[in-house]
Amino acid sequence: MTSRYHLAGLPIGGGSLSLPPAESHHAATVMRVRCGDRLTLFDGQGHEAEATIVSVSKREVRLTAEPAVYRPRENRRAVTLAVAMPKGDRARELVERLTELGIDRLVPLHCERSPWAVSAAALAKWQRVAVEACKQCGRNRLMEIEEPQSVAEQLGRPLADGEIGWFAHPGGGEMNADSLGERSATAIRVAIGPEGGFTEGEVAAARAAGWTPVGLGERIYRIETAAVIVAIHAAGF
């Protein structure tokens, strides 16, 4: 049974409140909650609070919340993934996995070989998927999903102090902490290109900005598989 619900305006001091309309509908009509049931609320910024339901209607679920606590359940370093997003259910599954892995930020990447342009509707859908994934996995900070960026905007931007950049490319080095300088990194940015890979010009731009090519072995992976593999290494699991 779903016992976690997202409330962006969760009061830190607790008190009387209502679930947002979509969450109220889900709790009342799908989960069939009742007065006296206990729920966990999270605000997507790292806070969570226990709450007790005091009234239920088809349109509104009211609760009394205890004071919130800061419990983000994040990884030891910040990870941004810039990905040439696949379509449909493949994109949905990718957003779910990256949220569960604690990735901080997802940037849809538009490349020369990208087969489609990410729409506002797709971004909104992925944001809803990220909320649902947080509810399921116990994460209290939402993964940020940014507006699409070009390779020049993302890979052409110089890396900050303490930040390293990886881009998946055949023949790149192993994702090894010692050889790639991961141990001293406080933040990692990773780029995954489209099926067909980055063009020579995109690779040259990434190298010029200080990004390091990383290889994924001899097999060829789909975008979402490659992104998860690199995310696990980058997050330090």
N, C-alpha and C positions, 0 to 999 in steps of 0.2 A: 504493500500500500504506500502511495506517495505521501510522505509526511513533511516534505520540504517545499516551501513556497517563496517565490521571489517578490519582494516589496522594496522598490527603489528608495522610498522615503522612510525607511525603518527608523523610528525614533530611538536614539541611543539610550535615553532614560526609560524606555518602556512606556506603557500606558494603553489606553483604549484606541483601537484602530480597525480599519476594514481592509480586507484583501482587495487588490485591484480587480476590475470587472472580469478579466479573463481568468485570473486565478480563482476568484470567487465562483465563477461558473464551473470551472474544473473541479474544485473542491466539493461544491454542493451537488452537482448533477452527475459527475463521473465517479468521484470517490465517495459520495454519500456520507460526508462528515456529519457529525452530530454535536450538539452542545456538550461541553465537557471534554471533547477530544483535544489531545495535545498535538501541536504542530511546531515545526522549526521554521523560522523566517530568516531570510538572508537578503542583504541589500545589494549584492553584486560588487561592493567595495571592500569586502573582507569581514563584515560584521554579521553575526547571527544572534538570534534571540529565541528562547522558548516562549510559546504562547498557548493560551487556552481559549477554545471557541466558546463564545457566550450567546450567539444567535446565528441562525442559518435561514436564509431565504433563497429563492432561485437566482436573485441578482446580487445578493450581498452576504458575505460571511464576516461577522464581527468577532474580534478577539480582544483579549487582554494580554499584552506582551510584557515579559520580564525585561529588565535592562539588558541591552545588547553587549556582547563581548566581541573583541577583535580576534578572529580566528581564520586567517585567509587560506591556510593550507596550500601555500605556494612552494615552488622549487627554490633552490639555493641561488639561482641566477636568473636574470630576465632573458627570455628568449622571444625573438620576433621571427616569424616565418613569412616570407614573401613567396607566394605560390601561384603558378599559372593554373587557376582552378579548373577542375574537371566539371562536367555537367551533371545535373540531376541528382540521383541518389548517391552517386560517387562523391559529390561535393558535400552532401549532407553527412555522410559517414566520416568524411575527412574532418569536418568541423566538430563532430562529436568526439572523435579520437583526440584531436589536438586540445580540446577543452579538458578532457579527462587527464591528459598528460601534463596539464598545468602551463601550457604555452600562453604567454602574456598577450601576444598581439599577432593577428593574422592580417596580412596585406595581400589582397588579390593582385596578382602581377600580370600586366599586359605585355606580352612579348611579340616579337616579329612573327613567330609561328603560332601564336595563340589562335585557336579556331573560333573563339566567340568573345564578345564584349560583355563583361559583368554588368548587370542591370541593377537599378535601385531595388526592384522587387526581389532579386536574388539576395542582395545584402540584407534586406529586412528578414527574409526567410532564414538566412544563416544566423542572424542575431537571435531569433526565436529558438533555433536549434541549440545555440550555445547556452541559453537560459535553461532549457530542458536538460541538457547534459550536466550542468552545474547542480540542478536539483537531484539528479540521479547519483552523481559521484561524490557529493559532499563538499565540492569546492564552493567557496564563498565569494570569490572575486571573478567577475565575468571576464572571459577572454575578449579583448577589444578587437573589433573587425573594422578595419579602416576602409576608406574609399580606395578604389583601384588606382594603382600607380604604374607608370611605365618602367621599363628596365633602367632608363636613364635617370629617373627620379629616385629609384630605390638603390640600385647597384652603383650608380654613378656618384652617390653621395659619400664623401669621405667618412671613414669610421671614427667614432669618438674615442677619447682616451679610455682604456680599459675595456674596449669593445672589440670583438673579432667578428669577421664575416666569412661565412662559408657559402659556396654555391656548388650545387651538384653538377658534376661534369665528368664524362668518361676520361679515365687516366689520371684523375685527381688523387691526392694523397689519402691515406687511411685516416678515419676519424679517430685519431689517437691524441690523448691529452698532452703528451710530451712533445710530439712532433708538430702539433698545430697550435701550441701555446694556450690550450684551453684552461689550464690550471689557474692562471692569473687573471682570467677574464671575469668581469663582473656582468657582462651582457654579451649575448651572441645574436647576430642576425644571420638567417639562413635563407637562401633563395633556391627554389625548385622550379625549373623551367617546364615548358609544355612537352608533350610527347613529340619527339624529334629533337628536343634539347635546345639549348641556347645557340644563337648564331655566332659566327666568329667575331663579329663586331660587338655583340653583347658580352662575350667572354673577355675581349680586350678591354672593354670599359670597366668590367668588374675587377680585373687584375690591376688596372691603373688606379682604382680607388682603394686598393689594399685588400680586396677579398681573396680568399684562398679556395682553390678548387678542391672538392672532396669527391672521392670515388665510392661507389656502392658495390664493388666487386664485379664479377664477370656477367652476372645476370642483368637483364633489362626489366625494370619495375614500372608499374603504372605510377602516375603522379601521386596518388594518395598513399601508396605503399612507400614510395621513396620519401615522402614528407614525414611519415610516421617514423621511419627508420632514423632519419637525420634528427628529428625532434627528440627522440629518446637519447641519442648521444649528446645533443646540445644541452638538454636539461640536466644531464649528469646522473642519469639512472644507472 
